[in-house]
Every structure is written in C-alpha cells, then in structure tokens.
Amino acid sequence: MPNWTLNEWNGMGWVLTEPKTFEAGKRGCTFILSIARSYDRGTYDYIPCAAFGKVADNIMNHLHKGDSVFLQGSLGTNRKGAGEQKRYYTQVRVGKFTKLSGGDMPVSDWNPEEDDTPF
C-alpha cells in the first residue's frame, strides 16, 4: 500500500486579530484569519493560525490587524487540557505568507467575547 500524504492549505483573507507571540518549546505567534464565504455573501469563517521560527518573526514584523494576506501552510490539531477538560482544536500552521495590502478589512461579525479559540 502506498504511503501517500497530502496536507496543504491555501487561503486568502484578512488578519482579524493582531498577531501575538508565545514560547512553548518553540518561538511562535498566533492570529485569526477572516475569510469571506464565497457561497454566502457577507459572512466569514474565522481560521486560527499559528507560525513558528522565522515565519513567526516575519509575521510579527510585517502583518497587522486588517491586513489582506495569502497564506500557505498545513492543518494541524492540538490538545489542550486533561481528563474531561480535554479539547482538541484545528489550526493552520503557516509555512509562507504574502501580504497583499494593509488596513482594508471589511466589517465582520466576529466577537472576541464569544470566541472560544484555545490560544
């Protein structure tokens, strides 16, 4: 049986939250990407993203809330908590990015008070 794997993700949208840094064994950053739904005008999906190492450094230096960006990466899952509090979540692990423009994000219905993203 062949050992084929394919885990590639490409997306274009707006940086919804200012990227923030973390150190958990590796230097990195996280942010939320807002992507307009093509089939439901005026609604958005909110994609948790993480980057590590030099990619994270470049994101922290060049991307800001409201910037339009094209991301390339892969999907990854993480676990937070233990026992009955254990939760799994999926995020995009950014490998490359291209900043498309700055500060032109459309109005969004995302509410950080209702967000349960675990980072």
C-alpha positions as CSV (number, residue, x, y, z in Angstrom):
1,M,0.0,0.0,0.0
2,P,1.5,3.4,-1.0
3,N,2.4,5.8,1.8
4,W,0.7,9.0,0.4
5,T,0.1,12.0,2.5
6,L,-1.2,15.4,1.5
7,N,-1.7,18.2,4.0
8,E,-1.6,21.5,2.2
9,W,-3.8,24.5,2.9
10,N,-4.0,27.8,1.0
11,G,-6.2,30.7,2.0
12,M,-6.7,34.4,1.4
13,G,-8.3,36.8,3.8
14,W,-7.8,39.5,6.4
15,V,-5.8,39.4,9.7
16,L,-8.6,39.7,12.2
17,T,-6.6,39.9,15.4
18,E,-3.2,41.4,16.0
19,P,-0.6,38.6,15.9
20,K,0.7,37.7,19.4
21,T,3.8,35.8,20.3
22,F,4.3,32.8,22.5
23,E,7.1,30.5,23.6
24,A,6.2,26.9,24.3
25,G,9.3,25.0,23.5
26,K,9.4,26.9,20.2
27,R,9.1,30.6,19.4
28,G,5.9,31.4,17.6
29,C,2.8,33.6,17.0
30,T,-0.9,33.1,16.6
31,F,-3.7,35.1,15.0
32,I,-7.1,34.7,13.5
33,L,-7.7,34.9,9.7
34,S,-11.1,36.1,8.5
35,I,-12.1,34.5,5.1
36,A,-15.2,35.6,3.2
37,R,-17.5,32.7,2.3
38,S,-18.0,32.6,-1.5
39,Y,-21.4,31.0,-1.2
40,D,-22.9,33.3,1.5
41,R,-22.1,36.9,0.8
42,G,-21.4,39.0,3.9
43,T,-20.5,36.0,6.1
44,Y,-17.0,34.9,7.2
45,D,-15.1,32.0,8.5
46,Y,-12.6,32.6,11.3
47,I,-9.5,30.4,11.0
48,P,-7.0,30.1,13.9
49,C,-3.4,30.3,12.6
50,A,0.0,29.7,14.1
51,A,3.5,30.2,12.8
52,F,6.9,29.2,14.2
53,G,10.5,30.4,13.9
54,K,11.5,32.8,11.2
55,V,8.0,32.7,9.7
56,A,6.6,33.9,13.0
57,D,9.2,36.6,13.3
58,N,8.3,37.9,9.8
59,I,4.6,37.8,10.6
60,M,5.2,39.8,13.8
61,N,7.2,42.4,11.8
62,H,5.0,42.7,8.7
63,L,1.4,41.7,9.4
64,H,-1.1,43.6,11.4
65,K,-4.8,43.6,12.1
66,G,-6.7,44.5,9.0
67,D,-4.0,43.4,6.5
68,S,-5.1,41.4,3.5
69,V,-2.9,38.2,3.2
70,F,-2.4,35.0,1.3
71,L,-1.3,32.1,3.5
72,Q,0.2,28.7,2.6
73,G,0.6,26.0,5.2
74,S,-0.9,22.8,6.6
75,L,-3.6,21.8,9.0
76,G,-2.7,20.6,12.5
77,T,-4.5,19.6,15.6
78,N,-3.6,20.3,19.2
79,R,-4.9,19.2,22.5
80,K,-5.5,21.4,25.5
81,G,-6.4,20.3,29.0
82,A,-6.8,16.9,30.5
83,G,-9.5,14.4,31.5
84,E,-13.0,15.8,30.9
85,Q,-11.5,19.2,30.2
86,K,-9.5,17.8,27.2
87,R,-10.3,19.7,24.0
88,Y,-8.9,19.2,20.5
89,Y,-8.7,22.1,18.0
90,T,-7.5,22.6,14.5
91,Q,-5.4,25.4,13.2
92,V,-3.5,26.4,10.1
93,R,0.3,26.1,10.6
94,V,1.6,28.9,8.4
95,G,4.6,28.0,6.2
96,K,4.6,31.0,3.9
97,F,2.6,34.2,3.6
98,T,2.3,37.1,1.1
99,K,1.0,40.4,2.4
100,L,-1.5,41.7,-0.2
101,S,-2.4,45.1,1.2
102,G,-2.9,46.8,4.5
103,G,-5.8,48.0,6.6
104,D,-8.7,47.3,4.2
105,M,-10.6,44.6,6.1
106,P,-14.4,44.6,5.6
107,V,-16.7,44.8,8.6
108,S,-17.0,41.4,10.3
109,D,-19.5,39.9,12.8
110,W,-16.7,38.3,14.9
111,N,-17.0,38.9,18.6
112,P,-13.9,38.1,20.7
113,E,-16.1,37.8,23.8
114,E,-17.8,34.8,22.1
115,D,-14.6,33.3,20.8
116,D,-13.5,30.0,22.4
117,T,-10.3,29.6,20.5
118,P,-7.9,28.0,22.9
119,F,-5.0,30.3,22.3
